[in-house]
């Protein structure tokens, strides 16, 4: 008997560590991979410890990033506050654990985000809860497209037009995050036609 398929509306936040391949190669050459492992564990602990209060579920670790599924009831202010704190947390521990071990410093250091919302299918594979749906695909594509036409993509988020207007446009403090309308071509999405989205930056809020 097949498991019953259920659907859930969620806000999908995908984020990724910039230049992770270059960082790992450098740390491998200097035999300092343990430092990156410690950094990842600290990031994962921070994410897991904030799940309940921030109304999200840490769905998946991707090797150099994570997928978070926020409840629809979360406010845009709370999302921005959490992502801002996550950026600060990463920056502090990167400086403490990684910087001093690098022989070659990458041009882009930080994390980047892709954000979309929509209905996800929840199912089980090998007794493990899994999700799939367009919102996850879009969020992943948006995260990967931040660097297009931007030489300094670190600590920035690219989100769909819908998410921006539903959760962020009317926030009093949104100007701090320098919201900009953007156009991207997302791989395998809508025939790779122009996709309207919005970019925000956490750089000014990080001190």
C-alpha positions as CSV (number, residue, x, y, z in Angstrom):
1,X,0.0,0.0,0.0
2,X,1.4,3.4,-1.0
3,X,1.9,6.1,1.5
4,X,-0.6,8.9,1.3
5,X,0.7,12.0,-0.5
6,X,0.1,15.3,1.2
7,X,0.9,18.9,0.1
8,X,1.9,21.9,2.2
9,X,2.4,25.6,1.4
10,X,5.8,26.7,2.4
11,X,8.4,29.5,1.9
12,X,11.5,27.9,0.6
13,X,14.9,29.4,1.5
14,X,18.0,27.9,-0.1
15,X,21.4,29.1,0.8
16,X,24.9,28.3,-0.2
17,X,28.5,29.0,0.9
18,X,30.3,31.1,-1.7
19,X,33.5,29.8,-3.2
20,X,33.3,26.6,-1.2
21,X,35.1,24.6,-3.9
22,X,38.1,27.0,-3.8
23,X,38.1,27.1,0.0
24,X,38.0,23.3,0.2
25,X,40.8,22.9,-2.3
26,X,43.0,25.4,-0.4
27,X,42.3,23.8,2.9
28,X,43.0,20.3,1.5
29,X,46.4,21.5,0.3
30,X,47.3,22.8,3.8
31,X,45.7,19.9,5.6
32,X,43.2,22.1,7.4
33,X,39.9,20.5,6.3
34,X,39.0,20.0,10.0
35,X,38.4,23.8,10.2
36,X,35.8,23.6,7.5
37,X,34.1,20.7,9.2
38,X,33.9,22.7,12.5
39,X,32.4,25.6,10.6
40,X,29.8,23.4,9.0
41,X,28.9,21.9,12.3
42,X,28.5,25.3,13.9
43,X,26.3,26.5,11.1
44,X,24.1,23.4,11.3
45,X,23.8,23.7,15.1
46,X,22.8,27.4,14.7
47,X,20.2,26.4,12.1
48,X,18.7,23.5,14.1
49,X,18.6,25.5,17.3
50,X,16.5,28.3,15.7
51,X,13.9,26.0,14.0
52,X,11.1,26.3,16.5
53,X,11.3,30.0,17.3
54,X,11.7,31.0,13.6
55,X,9.0,28.7,12.3
56,X,11.0,26.7,9.8
57,X,12.0,23.2,9.3
58,X,15.6,22.4,8.2
59,X,14.8,20.1,5.3
60,X,18.2,19.2,3.8
61,X,21.9,19.7,3.9
62,X,23.4,20.0,0.4
63,X,27.1,19.7,1.0
64,X,27.8,23.4,1.1
65,X,24.4,24.8,1.9
66,X,20.9,24.1,3.3
67,X,17.2,24.1,2.4
68,X,14.9,25.6,5.0
69,X,11.1,25.4,4.8
70,X,9.3,28.3,6.5
71,X,5.7,28.1,7.6
72,X,3.4,30.6,5.7
73,X,2.5,32.2,9.0
74,X,6.1,33.6,9.5
75,X,6.4,37.3,8.9
76,X,8.8,38.9,6.5
77,X,10.4,40.8,9.3
78,X,11.2,37.5,11.1
79,X,12.7,36.0,7.9
80,X,14.9,39.0,7.4
81,X,16.0,39.0,11.0
82,X,17.0,35.4,10.9
83,X,18.8,35.5,7.6
84,X,20.7,38.6,8.8
85,X,21.7,36.8,12.0
86,X,22.8,33.8,9.9
87,X,25.0,36.0,7.8
88,X,26.6,37.5,10.9
89,X,27.1,34.1,12.4
90,X,28.8,32.8,9.3
91,X,31.1,35.8,8.9
92,X,32.3,35.6,12.5
93,X,33.1,31.9,12.4
94,X,34.6,32.1,8.9
95,X,37.0,34.7,10.3
96,X,37.9,32.6,13.3
97,X,38.2,29.2,11.7
98,X,39.0,29.6,8.0
99,X,40.7,32.9,7.0
100,X,44.0,32.3,8.8
101,X,44.5,28.9,7.0
102,X,44.0,30.1,3.4
103,X,46.9,30.6,1.1
104,X,44.7,32.1,-1.6
105,X,41.8,34.3,-0.6
106,X,38.7,33.9,-2.9
107,X,37.2,37.1,-4.3
108,X,33.7,36.2,-3.0
109,X,33.3,35.2,0.6
110,X,29.9,34.8,2.3
111,X,26.6,33.1,1.7
112,X,23.8,33.7,-0.8
113,X,20.1,33.0,-0.7
114,X,17.3,32.0,-3.0
115,X,13.7,32.4,-1.8
116,X,10.4,31.2,-3.3
117,X,7.0,30.1,-2.0
118,X,4.5,27.5,-3.1
119,X,2.8,24.2,-2.6
120,X,5.2,21.3,-1.9
121,X,4.4,17.6,-2.1
122,X,5.5,15.7,1.0
123,X,6.2,12.0,0.7
124,X,8.5,9.3,2.1
125,X,11.5,7.6,0.6
126,X,13.0,4.8,2.7
127,X,11.1,6.0,5.7
128,X,12.5,9.5,5.4
129,X,10.3,12.6,4.8
130,X,11.0,14.2,1.5
131,X,9.6,17.2,-0.4
132,X,9.4,18.2,-4.0
133,X,7.8,20.9,-6.0
134,X,8.3,23.9,-8.2
135,X,9.1,26.3,-5.2
136,X,12.2,24.3,-4.3
137,X,13.3,24.2,-8.0
138,X,12.8,28.0,-8.3
139,X,14.5,28.8,-5.0
140,X,17.6,26.8,-6.0
141,X,17.7,28.5,-9.4
142,X,17.4,31.9,-7.8
143,X,20.2,31.2,-5.4
144,X,22.4,30.1,-8.2
145,X,21.5,33.2,-10.3
146,X,22.5,35.8,-7.8
147,X,26.0,36.0,-9.2
148,X,24.7,36.8,-12.7
149,X,25.5,40.5,-13.5
150,X,26.8,40.9,-9.9
151,X,30.5,40.8,-9.1
152,X,29.8,41.0,-5.3
153,X,26.9,38.5,-4.7
154,X,27.9,37.7,-1.1
155,X,25.3,38.2,1.7
156,X,22.5,38.8,-0.8
157,X,19.2,37.1,-1.5
158,X,17.3,36.7,-4.8
159,X,13.5,36.1,-4.5
160,X,10.5,35.8,-6.7
161,X,8.4,38.8,-7.5
162,X,5.5,37.1,-5.6
163,X,7.5,36.5,-2.4
164,X,8.8,40.1,-2.4
165,X,5.3,41.6,-2.7
166,X,3.7,39.2,-0.3
167,X,6.3,39.3,2.5
168,X,8.8,42.1,2.2
169,X,7.6,45.1,0.1
170,X,5.6,46.8,2.9
171,X,8.2,46.2,5.7
172,X,9.1,49.6,7.2
173,X,12.8,48.8,7.3
174,X,13.0,47.2,3.8
175,X,15.1,50.1,2.4
176,X,18.0,49.1,4.7
177,X,18.2,45.9,2.5
178,X,18.4,47.9,-0.7
179,X,15.7,46.0,-2.7
180,X,16.3,46.1,-6.4
181,X,14.1,44.7,-9.2
182,X,16.1,42.2,-11.3
183,X,15.7,40.1,-14.4
184,X,17.3,36.6,-14.7
185,X,17.1,33.7,-17.0
186,X,16.6,30.6,-14.8
187,X,17.8,27.3,-16.2
188,X,14.9,25.0,-17.3
189,X,12.3,27.5,-15.9
190,X,9.7,28.9,-18.3
191,X,11.8,28.1,-21.3
192,X,14.6,30.3,-19.8
193,X,12.7,33.5,-20.7
194,X,13.2,36.6,-18.6
195,X,12.1,36.0,-15.0
196,X,11.3,39.0,-12.9
197,X,12.6,38.9,-9.3
198,X,14.0,41.1,-6.5
199,X,17.4,41.2,-4.9
200,X,18.1,42.3,-1.3
201,X,21.4,42.7,0.5
202,X,22.4,42.1,4.1
203,X,25.7,43.8,3.8
204,X,24.7,47.2,5.4
205,X,23.1,45.4,8.4
206,X,26.0,43.3,9.4
207,X,28.2,46.1,10.9
